[in-house]
Amino acid sequence: AALNNRPELRQADLQKKVYDKAVRIAKGNWIYPNVSLNTTYQVTASSDDFKLREREVSKSWSAALLINIPLFDGGKTIGEVRKARVDYYNAVLAEQQALDDIRLEVEQAHDNLQMARKALEVQKETIAQAEEGLRIANLRYQSGIGTQLEVLSAQTALTDARTNLARAIYNYRLARAALKKAISVEM
């Protein structure tokens, strides 16, 4: 899907097609003669008093068929063909580079999503541990063997864990959106 829907790849493909046509056009100037047909039809009227009579109007026509066969153009056409071929090969390379870039982007986005998923799981475990730590600190404080500082520290650890979980959720969603963009899936 990523390769079919990416605009930069479509653009590279169109550019390659344009340069392929340019090669054909340049070769066409070299191989084929130019043929043109010119025709002219002319009506001429002349009169001193603006009253035209039949005999004062003259009609004429002509036709010419021109054939231009290029025998020698000083290497101009060969140069144009070579330039068009170079442009075409550059477009092929640009298309391949775009393909490689897209594949790399998809691979990196996939890896980032996997790392974000693992970080999210770790933060969920950290929340569970912080909640258990707070529960133990409260029990110790209630039984008189713990201090209020232990309870406050456990509450701070739980708050930090929740903040880190929110950040991990954000990073996971961001990584998922980056992967969807990379593979050109509608969000």
C-alpha positions as CSV (number, residue, x, y, z in Angstrom):
1,A,0.0,0.0,0.0
2,A,2.8,2.4,0.8
3,L,4.3,2.1,-2.6
4,N,1.0,2.7,-4.5
5,N,-0.3,5.6,-2.6
6,R,2.7,7.8,-2.0
7,P,2.6,11.1,-4.0
8,E,6.4,11.4,-4.3
9,L,6.5,8.0,-5.9
10,R,3.7,8.8,-8.3
11,Q,5.5,12.1,-9.2
12,A,8.8,10.2,-9.8
13,D,6.9,7.7,-12.1
14,L,5.3,10.5,-14.1
15,Q,8.7,12.3,-14.4
16,K,10.2,9.1,-15.7
17,K,7.4,8.8,-18.3
18,V,7.9,12.4,-19.4
19,Y,11.6,11.8,-20.0
20,D,10.9,8.6,-21.8
21,K,8.7,10.5,-24.2
22,A,11.4,13.1,-24.5
23,V,13.8,10.4,-25.7
24,R,11.3,9.3,-28.3
25,I,10.7,12.8,-29.5
26,A,14.5,13.4,-29.8
27,K,14.9,10.2,-31.7
28,G,12.0,11.2,-33.9
29,N,13.8,14.3,-35.0
30,W,16.7,12.2,-36.0
31,I,15.0,9.3,-37.9
32,Y,11.9,10.7,-39.6
33,P,11.8,13.4,-42.3
34,N,9.5,16.4,-41.8
35,V,6.6,16.6,-44.3
36,S,4.4,19.7,-44.5
37,L,1.7,20.8,-46.8
38,N,1.0,24.5,-47.3
39,T,-2.0,25.8,-49.2
40,T,-3.1,29.3,-50.0
41,Y,-6.3,30.7,-51.5
42,Q,-6.4,34.3,-52.3
43,V,-9.2,36.7,-53.5
44,T,-8.1,40.1,-54.7
45,A,-10.4,42.9,-55.7
46,S,-9.5,46.3,-57.0
47,S,-11.7,49.2,-58.0
48,D,-11.5,53.0,-58.0
49,D,-15.2,53.7,-57.1
50,F,-15.8,50.8,-54.7
51,K,-18.2,49.2,-57.1
52,L,-16.8,45.8,-57.9
53,R,-17.5,44.1,-61.1
54,E,-16.9,40.5,-61.8
55,R,-13.8,41.1,-64.0
56,E,-12.1,43.2,-61.3
57,V,-12.0,40.3,-58.9
58,S,-9.1,37.8,-59.2
59,K,-8.9,34.5,-57.5
60,S,-5.8,32.4,-57.1
61,W,-4.6,29.4,-55.1
62,S,-1.4,27.6,-54.6
63,A,-0.2,24.4,-52.8
64,A,3.2,23.3,-51.8
65,L,4.4,20.0,-50.4
66,L,7.6,20.3,-48.5
67,I,9.7,17.3,-47.5
68,N,12.7,18.0,-45.2
69,I,15.1,15.0,-44.9
70,P,17.7,15.7,-42.3
71,L,21.0,14.5,-43.6
72,F,23.4,16.3,-41.3
73,D,22.6,18.6,-38.4
74,G,26.0,19.0,-36.9
75,G,25.3,16.5,-34.1
76,K,22.5,18.5,-32.7
77,T,20.0,15.6,-32.7
78,I,22.5,13.1,-31.3
79,G,23.2,15.6,-28.5
80,E,19.5,16.0,-27.8
81,V,19.0,12.2,-27.7
82,R,21.9,11.8,-25.3
83,K,20.6,14.5,-23.1
84,A,17.1,13.0,-23.1
85,R,18.6,9.6,-22.2
86,V,20.6,11.1,-19.3
87,D,17.5,12.9,-18.0
88,Y,15.5,9.6,-18.3
89,Y,18.2,7.6,-16.4
90,N,18.3,10.3,-13.7
91,A,14.5,10.0,-13.4
92,V,14.8,6.2,-13.1
93,L,17.4,6.7,-10.3
94,A,15.2,9.3,-8.6
95,E,12.3,6.9,-8.7
96,Q,14.5,4.1,-7.2
97,Q,15.7,6.6,-4.5
98,A,12.1,7.4,-3.7
99,L,11.3,3.7,-3.4
100,D,14.2,3.2,-1.1
101,D,13.3,6.2,1.0
102,I,9.7,5.0,1.4
103,R,10.8,1.5,2.4
104,L,13.2,3.0,5.0
105,E,10.6,5.3,6.3
106,V,8.1,2.4,6.7
107,E,10.7,0.2,8.4
108,Q,11.7,3.0,10.8
109,A,8.1,3.9,11.6
110,H,7.4,0.2,12.3
111,D,10.4,-0.1,14.6
112,N,9.4,3.1,16.4
113,L,5.9,1.8,16.9
114,Q,7.3,-1.4,18.4
115,M,9.6,0.5,20.8
116,A,6.7,2.8,21.8
117,R,4.5,-0.3,22.4
118,K,7.2,-1.8,24.7
119,A,7.6,1.5,26.5
120,L,3.9,1.7,27.1
121,E,3.8,-1.8,28.5
122,V,6.7,-0.9,30.8
123,Q,4.9,2.2,32.0
124,K,1.8,0.2,32.8
125,E,3.9,-2.2,34.9
126,T,5.5,0.9,36.6
127,I,2.0,2.1,37.5
128,A,1.1,-1.2,39.1
129,Q,4.4,-1.2,41.1
130,A,3.8,2.4,42.2
131,E,0.3,1.7,43.3
132,E,1.5,-1.3,45.3
133,G,4.3,0.8,46.8
134,L,1.7,3.4,47.9
135,R,-0.5,0.7,49.3
136,I,2.4,-0.7,51.4
137,A,3.5,2.8,52.5
138,N,-0.1,3.5,53.7
139,L,-0.3,0.2,55.6
140,R,3.1,0.9,57.2
141,Y,2.0,4.4,58.2
142,Q,-1.3,3.2,59.6
143,S,0.4,0.5,61.6
144,G,2.8,3.1,63.0
145,I,6.1,1.7,61.5
146,G,6.2,4.0,58.5
147,T,6.4,7.7,58.1
148,Q,4.4,10.3,56.4
149,L,7.4,11.0,54.2
150,E,7.3,7.4,52.9
151,V,3.6,7.9,52.0
152,L,4.3,11.2,50.2
153,S,7.3,9.7,48.4
154,A,5.0,6.8,47.2
155,Q,2.3,9.3,46.1
156,T,5.0,11.2,44.1
157,A,6.3,8.0,42.6
158,L,2.7,7.1,41.5
159,T,2.1,10.6,40.1
160,D,5.4,10.4,38.1
161,A,4.4,7.0,36.9
162,R,1.0,8.3,35.7
163,T,2.7,11.2,33.9
164,N,5.2,8.8,32.2
165,L,2.3,6.6,31.2
166,A,0.5,9.6,29.6
167,R,3.7,10.4,27.8
168,A,4.1,6.8,26.7
169,I,0.5,6.8,25.4
170,Y,1.2,10.0,23.4
171,N,4.4,8.6,22.0
172,Y,2.6,5.4,21.0
173,R,-0.2,7.2,19.2
174,L,2.4,9.4,17.5
175,A,4.4,6.4,16.3
176,R,1.2,4.7,15.1
177,A,0.2,7.9,13.1
178,A,3.7,8.0,11.6
179,L,3.4,4.4,10.5
180,K,0.0,5.1,9.0
181,K,1.4,8.1,7.1
182,A,4.4,6.0,5.9
183,I,2.2,3.3,4.5
184,S,-0.4,5.8,3.3
185,V,-3.3,4.5,5.3
186,E,-6.2,7.0,5.9
187,M,-6.4,8.0,9.5
